[in-house]
């Protein structure tokens, strides 16, 4: 009987250690995934900023500005710019981009 108490105590301690390690691993994995998601959001935002600054978006912005200065209220190129921002807005609503960062 004395041997059973010792064996039961060892088994209980081992089980507690395994359970504690499992909980710690889940918490650590959750933090790592959250950090990876945040990193991806920043990466996507940088990609959108770069897309907005290079061709063809730079051309669309310039053309819209020139046509607006000449009196055209809604140049066709403006739709390309609006589509860009609608895509950004959709990604914000779905959580792929952070609203404050955008």
C-alpha positions in Angstrom: 0.0 0.0 0.0 2.9 2.3 0.8 4.3 1.7 -2.7 1.0 2.6 -4.4 0.9 6.1 -2.8 4.4 6.8 -4.0 3.5 5.5 -7.5 0.2 7.5 -7.6 2.0 10.6 -6.5 4.6 10.3 -9.2 1.9 9.6 -11.8 -0.1 12.6 -10.6 3.0 14.9 -10.7 3.9 13.6 -14.2 0.4 14.2 -15.5 0.3 17.7 -14.0 3.7 18.5 -15.6 2.4 17.2 -19.0 -0.8 19.2 -18.7 1.1 22.4 -17.6 3.5 22.0 -20.6 0.5 21.6 -22.9 -1.1 24.7 -21.6 2.1 26.7 -21.9 2.6 25.4 -25.5 -0.9 26.5 -26.5 -0.4 30.0 -25.0 3.0 30.3 -26.7 1.6 29.1 -30.0 -1.3 31.6 -29.7 1.2 34.5 -29.1 3.3 33.4 -32.0 0.3 33.2 -34.4 -0.9 36.7 -33.2 2.6 38.1 -33.8 2.7 36.5 -37.3 -0.7 37.9 -38.2 0.4 41.4 -37.1 3.5 41.1 -39.1 1.5 40.1 -42.2 -0.8 43.1 -41.8 2.2 45.4 -41.8 3.6 43.6 -44.8 0.3 43.9 -46.7 0.0 47.6 -45.8 3.6 48.3 -47.1 2.7 46.5 -50.3 -0.4 48.6 -50.8 1.6 51.8 -50.2 4.2 50.8 -52.7 1.4 49.9 -55.2 -0.2 53.3 -54.8 3.1 55.0 -55.4 4.2 53.2 -58.6 2.7 52.7 -62.0 0.0 52.5 -63.1 -1.5 54.2 -60.0 0.9 57.1 -60.2 -0.3 57.7 -63.8 -4.0 57.5 -62.8 -3.5 60.0 -60.0 -1.6 62.4 -62.3 -4.2 62.1 -65.0 -7.1 62.6 -62.7 -5.5 65.7 -61.2 -4.8 67.2 -64.6 -8.3 66.5 -65.9 -9.9 67.8 -62.6 -7.9 71.1 -63.1 -9.3 71.3 -66.6 -12.8 71.0 -65.3 -13.6 67.3 -65.7 -15.6 66.4 -62.6 -15.2 62.6 -62.8 -12.4 61.4 -65.1 -12.6 57.7 -66.0 -9.2 57.1 -64.3 -10.7 58.1 -61.0 -12.6 54.7 -60.9 -9.2 52.9 -60.8 -8.2 54.9 -57.8 -11.6 54.3 -56.1 -11.3 50.6 -56.8 -7.9 50.6 -55.1 -9.4 52.2 -51.9 -12.4 49.9 -52.0 -10.0 47.0 -51.9 -8.1 48.5 -49.0 -11.5 49.1 -47.2 -12.6 45.5 -47.8 -9.3 44.2 -46.4 -9.8 46.4 -43.3 -13.3 45.2 -42.7 -12.1 41.6 -43.0 -9.3 42.1 -40.6 -6.4 41.7 -43.0 -5.3 45.3 -42.5 -5.5 47.3 -39.3 -7.8 50.4 -39.6 -5.6 52.6 -37.5 -2.5 51.7 -39.7 -4.4 52.4 -42.9 
